[in-house]
């Protein structure tokens, strides 16, 4: 099955999770990888501690960020977010390309929510979108999970199109999640939404009463999910954990189960076997494409 087939067959009930792959296509010189972003931050904040030009083997990217944070533990309290602020500055000037606009226009046509693990404002800019809040009372710039960019105000996150940020975004630099400590904080916060105050885990995730109703978490548990442009390596502990929780929820309430797909270009990587096992176990069909055009270009036209 191709990505185009998935979109056509599920156009009335689908949401997309998009990673940095969409920014790096096709060989975009302005967009950088997570690895290169972290290396830039090391060069600025701790050049005497680490002088390498690549992330050492045997360490995850999230741990690599936390070690940088430890190296700057002497910063004044007012400078605690200096590294995140610099990361936001690096990405502030990124501009959208034609394929970003084509993708957003298709998502608008489908009236489909878009969740992104990126921090930049490329997708909202590509669609000339405005910022909306599901709940201004519960909004926090540290975890801005109740705000999205779209064309209109929704009563529920699943009502229609909007761009939601899973790991924070540059407008609120304190929200940017780069380290393992950050991810563990996200897991702790999400766990409170998912389980706190309930006799039965997950009960009511398809209703307005549950605590995560006004956040992008509601989309995760109530829409078919199509994931693209996201490597979902072992260091992506937050979103991997969410996919496991989603699978547990559907196992407990099979009548509420939704479909899912993970789309990636064919890759002979040795880690692919484990990734396929993970996807299959959490209810995602693994879709391999011949090239990147089949992910970021042709399906949206």
Steps between C-alpha positions, in 0.01 A plus 500: 500500500631845412469818703261634236279188548500551876390863463226417247356212704505680836440862405202539736694383807873562496764706678866540408811498717783672313869514585803688372515293181256740336738789568808323363332404172632537236851548640397832652824682599320720754355216711732305728470164671453453873864382515629819337282721718648344812853531364441870434383540861805318633727725292342809651455399863771243576768501226772409752310194623417342164685577178366226271320554171253213550300354786704220663373146463351341811299805607150605402429849370286581803782398735743703288289809568479428874879472520523845341252624758716353776805672357318832541372435851692806619271735307315762699132419575391765249699310233351156566330497160789650305561181300134462404487870412799456269336195339192712431716774351669254261164388363317833500600597146420172327267553202247267342545339160231424237448145628415636848220705347369205298495284814315761707245566225424126483466477879259796488303330220479182709417705811763286674696589814878516462729430794868578462809417700678797338560825688494744207210705361534379140165320475292787646682742271438280196126520563489858634340359815394677818549385858200370697456372854277215609517626856674825589458427872712185485757639254865497605799605291695209655254239369293680231294190425166684482592733214510441125536685169206486262223682316227493764421433862411139583294365789710181500851426368351230277248739339720578205823637358762658723876480557590381850846486655594186695846607619450876532582775251721801449242763600525364855866400531445357851272240341768352272571138596849381406627288789413173670408698812259706286343185357458345844323819607265465201429138591425599859264775389325282243463217752311738730262580215457135404465331837467734796172483690364199315414160642554342160802607291402682180128509579325777310769605253232533232296744710522866594543429871853362495782736596676492163193593296624854423849384396651329195495178704131470412598462134743217578226288657209589271627518142664270246867604501737525205861564602756633249831682497577369847780252562347380828836370618550361849566849638142608419388368837205737545311431178592129511353481849185676379460246219532219755235665720277543194531129423421410861192723486372336182563156648286592800230661283516319162183671379690830509808375313642715222738417217853623453783508247869579516636615164871494420730462202648150456815465712720190555593617851556215748271679749208476259397155626453631853320811375260288297433283804428810706262645240316171455464458878345844548257454211679696227539362150854554367486659153827510301534729200745492212611860547432818696281649226241235590492640853531878466384586150276284280245382764395856575443621144 
